Amino acid sequence: MTYENLDAKLVNALLGNGRASLRSLAEELDVSVTTVSNHLSDLEAEGVIEGYTPRVNYDAIGYDVTAVIQLQVEGHALPDITETLRDHSQMTSVYEVTGDYDVIAIGKFKDTDGMNDQIKQLLTDPDIKASNTSVVLNSVSENEQFELDVDDA
């Protein structure tokens, strides 16, 4: 069998089932278990696959409020602000961005009071020039990953 696009096919198979065994992956991809193991090790070493984690439905465990927080920050303070946000356990994503705001953070909260408390605490930082927070009304798509195009890999 040719190994053309095997890495992309392996990644796609893992996207479908991150708990798949080496044996089941080998069968699905029609290669040996050793080949799957070697390619998987290479993908991990190259940083293509960074880890294996569960997909958590935060709503199901009581984190019903999702907030999108946009911040304008003094330029010199950007690394400190993003690190502070990253250290907040309820922030699921933190991005440095272009445009009117410098930072966008996505947070999950049990209720609006908890969200409000964390945002107010954050806004006490004098290096935050402006903020805009939006509460998500309906999550249409979240934490989705996409399959790699096997023809381009």
C-alpha positions in Angstrom: 0.0 0.0 0.0 1.1 3.5 -0.7 1.6 5.8 2.3 0.6 8.9 0.3 -1.7 11.1 2.5 -1.5 8.5 5.3 -0.8 11.2 7.9 -3.9 13.2 6.9 -6.0 10.0 6.9 -4.7 9.1 10.3 -5.5 12.6 11.7 -9.0 12.4 10.1 -9.6 9.0 11.7 -8.6 10.3 15.1 -10.9 13.3 14.7 -13.7 10.8 14.2 -12.6 8.8 17.3 -9.8 10.1 19.4 -9.9 6.9 21.5 -9.4 4.5 18.6 -6.9 1.8 19.2 -3.8 1.4 17.0 -5.2 -1.9 15.7 -8.6 -0.3 14.7 -6.7 2.6 13.0 -4.5 0.1 11.2 -7.5 -1.8 9.9 -9.4 1.3 8.9 -6.3 2.6 7.0 -5.3 -0.7 5.7 -1.7 -0.5 7.0 0.1 -2.4 9.8 -0.1 -1.4 13.5 3.6 -0.6 13.4 3.1 1.8 10.5 0.2 3.6 12.4 2.3 3.7 15.6 5.3 5.2 13.8 3.3 7.8 11.9 1.4 8.7 15.1 4.7 9.1 17.0 6.0 11.3 14.2 2.8 13.5 14.2 3.1 13.9 17.9 6.9 14.8 17.7 6.2 17.3 15.0 3.5 19.0 17.1 0.7 18.2 14.6 -1.1 16.2 17.2 -0.8 18.0 20.5 -2.7 15.7 22.8 -5.9 13.7 23.3 -8.6 15.3 25.3 -12.3 14.8 25.8 -14.9 17.1 24.2 -16.8 18.5 27.2 -20.4 19.8 26.9 -20.1 22.6 29.4 -23.8 23.3 29.4 -24.4 19.7 30.6 -22.3 20.4 33.7 -23.8 23.8 34.6 -21.7 26.3 32.6 -24.7 27.8 30.8 -23.2 31.2 30.1 -20.7 31.8 27.4 -19.2 35.3 27.0 -17.1 36.8 24.3 -14.9 39.5 25.8 -13.1 42.1 23.6 -10.4 44.3 25.1 -8.4 47.3 24.0 -5.1 47.1 25.8 -2.1 49.4 26.2 0.5 47.9 23.8 3.2 47.2 26.4 0.7 45.3 28.6 -0.6 42.9 26.0 1.5 39.9 27.1 0.5 40.4 30.8 -3.2 40.8 30.0 -3.3 37.7 27.7 -1.4 35.7 30.4 -3.9 36.8 33.1 -6.8 35.7 30.8 -5.1 32.5 30.0 -4.6 31.8 33.7 -8.4 32.2 34.4 -9.7 28.6 34.5 -13.0 29.6 32.8 -11.4 31.2 29.8 -11.5 28.6 27.0 -9.8 30.6 24.3 -7.7 33.8 24.3 -6.6 35.5 21.1 -4.5 38.5 20.2 -6.2 40.0 17.2 -6.2 42.9 14.7 -8.9 45.5 14.5 -10.6 47.7 17.0 -9.7 45.4 19.9 -6.4 43.8 20.8 -7.7 40.7 22.6 -10.7 38.4 22.3 -11.4 35.9 25.0 -14.1 33.3 25.3 -15.3 32.3 28.7 -17.7 29.8 30.2 -19.6 30.6 33.4 -22.2 29.0 35.6 -24.2 32.2 35.7 -24.2 35.8 34.8 -23.2 36.8 38.4 -20.0 34.8 38.1 -19.3 36.2 34.7 -19.9 39.7 35.9 -17.6 39.3 38.9 -14.7 38.0 36.7 -15.1 40.7 34.1 -15.3 43.4 36.8 -12.1 42.1 38.4 -10.4 42.0 35.0 -11.4 45.6 34.2 -9.7 47.0 37.3 -6.5 46.7 35.4 -5.5 50.2 34.3 -3.9 48.9 31.1 -7.3 47.9 29.7 -8.5 50.9 27.8 -11.9 49.6 26.7 -13.9 46.5 26.7 -17.0 45.0 25.1 -18.6 41.8 26.3 -21.3 39.8 24.5 -23.2 37.0 26.0 -23.8 34.1 23.6 -27.6 33.5 23.1 -27.2 30.3 21.1 -24.2 28.2 20.3 -24.6 27.1 16.7 -21.1 25.5 16.3 -18.4 25.2 19.0 -15.1 23.5 19.4 -15.4 22.0 16.0 -12.4 20.6 14.2 -12.3 19.9 10.5 -11.0 17.0 8.6 -7.8 17.6 6.6 -8.2 17.6 2.8 -6.5 14.3 1.9 -5.7 15.5 -1.7 -3.7 18.5 -0.4 -1.9 16.8 2.5 
